Amino acid sequence: MKPTDFNAANQIQDLQYFGEFGGVNPSISDSSTYTFLSAKTMFDTFEGNAEGCYLYSRHSSPMNLYLGKALAAMEGTESANVAASGMGAITPVLMQLCNAEDEIVSSRTIYGGTYAFMKNMMPRWNIKTHFVDITKLDIVEAAINQNTKVIYCETVSNPLLEVADIEGLAKIAKKHNLKLVVDNTFSPLSVAPAQLGADIVIHSLTKFINGSSDTVGGVVCASQEFINALKNVNSGASMLFGPTMDSLRSASILKNLRTLHIRMKQHSYNTHYLAEKFEKDGLKVVYPGLKSHPSYELYASMINKEYGFGGMMTLDVGSLDKANELMELMQNRNLGYLAVSLGFYKTLFSAPGTSTSSEIPIEEQKEMGLSDGLIRFSIGLDNDIERTYQKMKACMIELGVLNK
């Protein structure tokens, strides 16, 4: 089976959980701690040797394990560990993999919070990050030295929508005995990085996977050995930092996960439709599903085409003032919300240079091509996307972004 033949939705569908009393949804354990029938079992659980027993909800809980199993199935990994946020997944992974004097080679275009952690926090532990153009494999390999432990990237970068060659990066990582960590938040179901050679796959569950902008969460999908290490009571970064997901939130995400395949198809269809329309109108559009995208062929070879090229696109309207004016008008016309985050049923739009990427210094934003006038769109689940296009186009004509 080729990696692109891996159907993540089928893996999720084939999982069935029965509730404690026979419910079609698993029962929620509303407990922070769990009882043992013997002191010996408690000791074994602390040592990680008592499968099916629960110690304390910071370590594990039934609902978190249910959700973790579903997400591991989605990514095709042995195991997974859910966390209270996307950053609550990312930061323990990096701290688990790196010691003082270790180094990371990272994409320069990543989520601003991840960038800030690598740039501003990790040096406090004497861990250095080299930010590079992840699309150029020769530059990635040239940045590796004897202290490098991790290559880090996003499948589709936030916010510039650059595409990482995961298979190529995996070969480099294997050659140098490094771990390849991939944030797959923008492309659930479409791309399965572990099937392409990634060692660890991360998601912000807050976004497409949950899909209703009412819950914050994250997940680490990896080998059982690595997940066990994260949860180790003596040395596990997830256990000791404590970014624990609440069981009620896990249950909510698990329910929403069941419709992810339907939602991703519509997100991708709508975004592709708008991107093609606006490109024909002469706007500066970036979308991995457009043949004008520099990594179109690469991405087309990576994705499961059933779920399309994703629900994210950008438009560059020339200036921050014009971007803000357009976003405010579109919000007033009920076309979506001027808000950060993504994956909601309504379209969300923001100027990332002054929001989700504001942690990146202005000079670095310019160097990577993040302009003032760039608007990042997470396109919603609109039923009549032609109607949406016409309304968005009318806003752009009114503000002089487009000619009549």
Buried (B, 14 or more C-beta within 10 A) or exposed (E): EEBBEBBBBEBBEEBEBEEEEEEEBBBBBEEEEBEBEEEEBBEBBBEBEBEEBBBBBBBBBBBBBBBBBBBBBBBBBEBBBBBBBBBBBBBBBBBBBBEEEBBBBBBBBBBBBBBBBBBEEBEEEEBBBBBBBBBEBEEBBEBBEEEBBBBBBBBBBBBBBBBBBBBBBBBBBEEBEBBBBBBBBBBBBBBBBBBBBBBBBBBBBBBBBBBBBEBBBBBBBBBEEBBBBBBBBEEBBBBBBEBBBBBEBBBBBBEBBBEBBEBBBBBBBBBBBBBBBBBEBEBBBBBBBBEEBEBBEBBBBBBBEEBBBBBBBBBBBBEBEBBBBBBEBBBEEEBBBBBBBBBBBBBBBBBBBBBBBBBBEEEBBEEBEBBBBBBBBBBBBBEEBEEBBEBBBBBBEEBEBBEE
